[in-house]
Amino acid sequence: MHPTVILSLFYKYPLTNKMHILQIVPSISLIYGGPSQMVLGLAPALAKEGVKVTILTTNSNGDHGQKPLDVNLNTPIQKDGYEIIYFRCAPFRRYKFSLDLCKWLNRYAQEFDLAHIHALFSPISSVAAAICRYRKLPYILRPLGTLDPADLQKKRYLKQIYAAILERDNIAGAAALHFTSVQEAQISERFGVKTRDLVMQLGVIPSQENHESIRNQLGIDDDIPLVLFMSRIDKKKGLNLLIPALENLLVAGLNFHFVLAGTNPQEPDYENKITSQIDHSTLRSHTTITGFVTGELKSSLLQAADLFVLPSYYENFGIAVAEAMVAGTPVVISDQVHICQQVQESQSGWVTTTDVQALTESLRTALQNPAECQRRGLNAKEYALQNYSWDAIARQTIQAYQQIYRCD
């Protein structure tokens, strides 16, 4: 059955049960980007609708030398109507595993109605799914783009072995797979397993208006267009397309300032490579590299930007794009970012192919037409406020949870 047809069935059921839902995620440190933001956005929205939510996670806060999160371990922490239980991450933090978390889940799984597991090919999510099956707790798996054929090519043979030993059974035993776009569901590998698919978008929290000029802090003149990249510094994000495209614009005489905001706690060598490339480029005097941003600085950058750009090779949703849209910033994204159809239809920005010349032309068009940029930014904000509200997504998610609970 087509994913969107399955989703439509959920609206037949009223919100009657007060369910107790587990959200299981390897880490909710914001340094890991979208997956953490999703769980921290969904949990309070579910709680607001009367669902009891417990998040199980580790204290991991980066993979290469960063200190772990400074939190109490093994005890529920109340926050915004839901609770979080942190467990100590194993010494090999890249894999974000916690034996204590697994022991806790094995002991208490039957006290919950459903588990929503946010990861695949991650030791903690793999073991959690196996425990849920053993304890007969229905669970939803959110692959986070890891079933995309392009992503599966990374460490291909290792993933084939991992899938054969663990993930194929986890997928087969899941009550549903949660995809964030129809495109993601259509292209995702299932390893020969027939699945029930849910397509539920992610939400964003509107940025607080910040009247302090981030341009002054960064030394960027008000009359110079600000082009913002804000995402994980990863090979799949298309920076190898974006940097030469921006260099092309400088050669053509366009003036702008580029802000590169993000980090990569899992591949610091690649992040250093990108930084070095910009340092040895004509972009150097036109670029500010901020590193990881959050809070007021993040909000200020999103609001101050004239253009947001994300030319990824594959992106199962692109929560950073939605955040830019809700801030009223027009976007330039590739057609491999699965939010691209919504951007195109709502005229919230420009969609390009994963090609340097095509990206150059889209950026040139946007920068040379400030009035059109402003119009598309207004469209972006209107569309995002209507479609990426966590309240609406929480109600949709509850309907899905209840249908699965009834079926199981």
C-alpha positions in Angstrom: 0.0 0.0 0.0 1.2 3.5 -0.9 2.6 5.4 2.2 0.2 8.3 1.8 -2.8 6.0 1.6 -1.8 4.4 4.9 -1.5 7.8 6.5 -5.0 8.8 5.5 -6.5 5.8 7.4 -5.3 7.3 10.7 -7.8 10.1 10.6 -10.7 7.8 11.2 -9.8 7.4 14.8 -10.5 10.0 17.6 -7.8 10.8 20.2 -9.2 8.8 23.1 -6.3 6.8 24.6 -3.8 8.4 26.9 -0.8 6.4 25.7 2.6 6.1 27.2 5.2 6.3 24.4 8.9 5.6 24.4 11.1 7.8 22.2 14.5 6.1 21.8 17.4 8.0 20.2 21.2 7.6 20.4 21.7 11.2 21.5 19.6 14.4 21.8 22.6 16.7 21.9 21.9 19.4 19.3 25.4 19.0 17.9 24.0 16.0 16.0 21.5 18.1 14.2 18.2 17.1 12.8 17.4 13.8 14.6 17.9 15.4 18.0 15.9 18.5 17.0 13.0 16.2 15.8 12.7 14.3 19.1 13.0 17.5 21.2 10.3 19.2 19.1 7.9 16.2 19.0 8.0 15.2 22.7 6.6 18.5 24.1 4.0 18.7 21.3 2.8 15.1 22.1 2.7 15.9 25.8 0.6 19.0 25.1 -1.9 16.6 23.5 -2.1 14.4 26.6 0.4 11.7 25.6 2.9 10.5 28.3 6.3 10.6 26.7 9.6 9.1 28.0 12.8 9.7 26.0 15.6 7.2 26.4 19.0 8.4 25.2 22.7 8.6 26.0 24.9 11.5 27.3 26.9 11.5 24.1 27.8 15.0 23.0 30.2 14.6 20.1 32.5 11.8 19.0 36.0 13.2 19.2 37.1 14.5 22.5 34.1 16.6 23.5 32.8 16.3 27.1 29.6 14.3 27.5 26.4 16.1 28.4 26.4 17.3 32.0 23.2 15.5 33.1 22.0 13.2 35.8 22.1 9.6 34.7 19.7 6.7 35.1 17.0 8.9 36.6 13.9 10.6 34.9 14.4 14.3 34.3 11.1 16.2 33.9 11.0 18.8 31.1 8.1 20.5 29.3 5.5 17.9 30.2 7.7 14.8 29.3 10.6 13.0 30.8 14.1 12.2 29.6 16.3 9.4 31.0 20.0 9.7 30.1 22.4 6.7 30.2 26.1 6.7 30.1 27.5 6.3 26.6 30.1 3.5 26.1 33.7 4.6 25.6 33.5 4.2 21.8 31.3 7.3 21.6 31.0 7.3 17.8 28.7 4.3 18.1 26.7 5.8 21.0 25.9 2.6 22.8 24.8 2.1 26.4 24.4 -1.2 28.1 22.5 0.5 30.9 19.9 1.8 28.5 19.4 -1.7 27.1 19.1 -3.2 30.5 16.5 -0.6 31.5 14.5 -1.1 28.4 14.5 -4.9 28.9 13.2 -4.4 32.4 10.5 -1.8 31.8 9.5 -2.3 28.1 6.1 -3.8 29.0 5.1 -0.6 30.9 4.8 1.2 27.6 2.3 1.1 24.7 4.7 1.8 21.8 8.3 2.7 21.1 9.4 5.2 18.4 13.1 4.4 17.6 15.0 7.1 15.8 17.9 5.5 13.9 19.0 2.5 12.0 22.5 1.0 11.7 23.2 2.3 15.2 24.0 -0.3 17.9 21.6 1.3 20.4 18.6 1.4 18.0 19.4 -2.1 16.8 19.5 -3.7 20.2 16.5 -1.6 21.3 14.4 -2.9 18.4 15.4 -6.5 19.3 14.4 -6.0 22.9 11.1 -4.5 21.9 10.4 -7.6 19.8 11.4 -9.9 22.6 9.2 -8.0 25.1 6.4 -7.8 22.5 6.4 -4.0 22.5 5.3 -2.6 19.1 7.8 -0.2 17.7 8.2 2.3 14.8 11.6 2.7 13.1 12.7 6.0 11.7 15.6 5.3 9.3 16.9 8.9 9.1 17.8 8.5 5.5 20.0 5.4 6.1 18.0 3.3 3.7 18.7 5.7 0.8 20.7 3.7 -1.8 23.3 6.5 -1.8 23.8 6.3 1.9 24.0 2.5 1.8 27.0 2.8 -0.5 29.0 4.2 2.5 30.7 1.2 4.2 28.6 -0.9 1.8 29.9 -4.4 2.7 29.8 -3.7 6.5 26.2 -2.5 6.2 25.3 -5.6 4.2 26.6 -7.8 7.0 25.0 -5.6 9.6 21.6 -5.7 7.8 21.8 -9.5 7.4 22.5 -10.0 11.1 20.4 -7.3 12.7 18.5 -4.7 10.7 16.6 -7.0 8.3 14.8 -8.6 11.3 14.4 -5.3 13.0 12.7 -3.9 9.8 10.6 -7.0 9.4 9.5 -6.8 13.0 8.6 -3.1 13.1 5.0 -2.1 13.3 5.9 0.6 10.7 8.7 2.6 9.2 8.5 6.3 9.6 9.7 8.3 6.6 9.6 12.1 6.4 8.8 12.4 2.7 7.1 10.3 0.0 10.4 10.4 -1.9 12.3 8.9 1.0 9.7 6.1 1.3 9.8 5.4 -2.5 13.6 5.0 -2.8 14.4 3.3 0.5 15.8 -0.2 0.6 13.8 -2.8 2.6 16.2 -5.8 2.1 13.3 -7.8 0.7 11.0 -7.1 3.6 7.4 -6.0 3.2 6.7 -3.0 5.5 4.0 -0.7 6.6 5.1 2.8 5.8 4.2 6.1 7.5 5.0 9.4 5.9 5.0 12.1 8.5 6.9 15.4 8.1 9.0 17.1 10.6 8.1 20.3 12.4 10.0 23.4 13.3 9.7 25.9 16.1 9.5 29.5 14.7 12.5 31.6 15.6 12.1 34.3 18.2 12.5 37.8 16.7 15.9 39.1 17.4 16.5 42.8 16.9 20.2 42.7 17.6 22.0 42.8 14.3 24.1 39.7 13.7 25.6 41.6 10.8 27.3 44.1 13.1 28.7 41.2 15.2 30.2 39.6 12.1 31.2 42.8 10.4 28.9 42.3 7.4 27.5 45.5 5.8 23.7 45.8 5.7 23.7 46.3 1.9 25.7 43.1 1.1 23.5 39.9 0.6 24.2 37.3 3.2 24.2 33.7 1.8 23.8 31.1 4.6 24.7 27.4 4.7 23.6 26.0 8.1 23.9 22.2 8.4 26.3 19.4 9.2 29.6 19.7 7.4 29.3 16.4 5.6 30.2 15.1 2.1 26.5 14.6 1.2 25.7 18.2 1.8 27.1 19.4 -1.6 29.8 21.7 -0.3 32.0 20.5 -3.2 29.3 22.1 -5.5 28.7 25.2 -3.4 32.2 26.4 -2.9 33.0 26.5 -6.7 29.6 28.0 -7.4 30.3 30.8 -5.0 33.7 31.3 -6.6 32.1 31.6 -10.0 29.8 34.3 -8.7 32.8 36.3 -7.4 34.5 36.0 -10.8 31.3 37.3 -12.4 31.4 40.4 -10.1 28.6 39.6 -7.7 29.1 40.8 -4.2 27.9 38.8 -1.2 29.0 37.4 2.2 28.9 33.7 2.8 28.3 32.3 6.3 29.2 28.6 6.8 27.5 27.4 10.0 27.9 23.9 11.2 30.2 21.2 12.4 30.8 17.4 12.0 31.5 15.6 15.3 31.8 12.3 13.5 34.2 13.4 10.7 36.3 16.3 11.9 38.9 15.7 9.1 36.3 16.5 6.5 35.3 19.7 8.3 39.0 20.7 8.5 39.3 20.0 4.7 36.4 22.4 3.9 37.8 25.1 6.2 41.2 24.8 4.6 39.7 24.9 1.1 37.9 28.2 1.8 41.1 29.6 3.5 42.9 29.0 0.2 40.1 30.3 -2.0 39.0 33.7 -3.3 36.1 33.2 -1.0 38.3 33.7 2.1 37.7 37.5 2.4 33.9 37.0 1.7 33.3 34.2 4.2 32.6 33.8 8.0 32.9 30.3 9.5 31.0 30.1 12.7 31.2 26.5 13.6 28.2 24.9 15.4 25.4 27.4 16.2 22.4 27.2 18.4 20.0 29.4 20.3 19.9 33.1 19.7 22.9 33.0 17.3 21.2 30.4 15.1 17.9 32.4 15.1 19.7 35.6 14.3 21.6 34.1 11.3 18.4 32.5 9.9 16.6 35.9 10.1 19.5 37.9 8.8 20.2 35.7 5.8 19.0 36.9 2.4 19.4 33.4 1.0 19.7 29.9 2.5 21.5 27.2 0.4 21.7 23.4 0.8 22.7 21.6 -2.4 22.7 18.1 -0.9 23.2 14.9 -2.8 20.5 13.3 -0.7 18.4 14.5 2.2 15.4 12.6 3.6 13.7 15.9 4.6 16.0 18.8 5.3 14.9 20.3 8.6 17.4 23.1 8.2 15.5 24.1 5.1 12.2 24.2 7.0 13.9 26.3 9.7 15.0 28.8 7.1 11.6 28.9 5.5 9.8 29.6 8.8 12.3 32.5 9.4 11.2 34.0 6.1 14.4 33.2 4.2 14.1 32.0 0.6 16.1 28.8 -0.1 18.2 27.4 -2.9 18.3 23.6 -2.6 19.0 20.6 -4.8 16.4 18.3 -6.2 17.7 15.6 -4.0 16.5 17.4 -0.8 13.1 15.8 -0.4 11.4 19.0 0.7 12.1 20.3 -2.9 8.6 19.7 -4.3 7.0 21.8 -1.5 9.6 24.5 -2.1 8.9 24.5 -5.8 5.1 24.4 -5.5 5.0 27.2 -2.9 7.6 29.3 -4.7 9.6 29.5 -1.5 12.9 29.5 -3.3 14.8 27.8 -6.2 15.4 24.1 -6.9 18.5 23.1 -8.8 20.3 19.9 -9.9 23.5 18.6 -8.2 25.7 20.4 -10.7 28.1 23.4 -10.2 26.8 25.3 -13.2 23.1 24.8 -12.4 23.7 25.8 -8.8 25.7 28.9 -9.9 22.8 30.0 -12.1 20.2 29.6 -9.4 22.3 31.6 -6.9 23.0 34.2 -9.6 19.2 34.5 -10.3 18.4 34.9 -6.7 21.1 37.4 -5.8 20.4 39.6 -8.9 16.7 39.8 -8.0 16.3 41.0 -4.4 12.6 41.8 -4.9 11.9 38.2 -6.0 14.0 37.0 -3.1 11.8 38.9 -0.7 8.6 37.6 -2.3 9.8 34.0 -2.1 10.9 34.5 1.5 7.4 35.7 2.4 5.9 32.6 0.6 8.4 30.4 2.5 7.3 31.7 5.9 3.6 31.4 5.2 4.0 27.9 3.9 6.2 26.7 6.8 3.9 28.2 9.5 0.9 26.3 7.9 2.6 23.0 7.2 5.5 22.5 9.7 3.7 23.2 12.9 4.7 20.7 15.7 1.1 20.9 17.1 -0.4 19.6 13.8 2.3 17.0 13.3 1.9 15.7 16.9 -1.8 15.2 16.3 -1.1 13.3 13.1 1.6 11.2 14.9 -0.9 10.3 17.7 -3.4 9.0 15.1 -0.6 6.8 13.7 0.4 5.6 17.2 -3.2 4.7 18.0 -3.8 2.8 14.8 -0.7 0.8 15.3 -1.6 0.1 18.9 -5.1 -1.1 17.9 -3.6 -3.3 15.2 -1.0 -4.9 17.5 
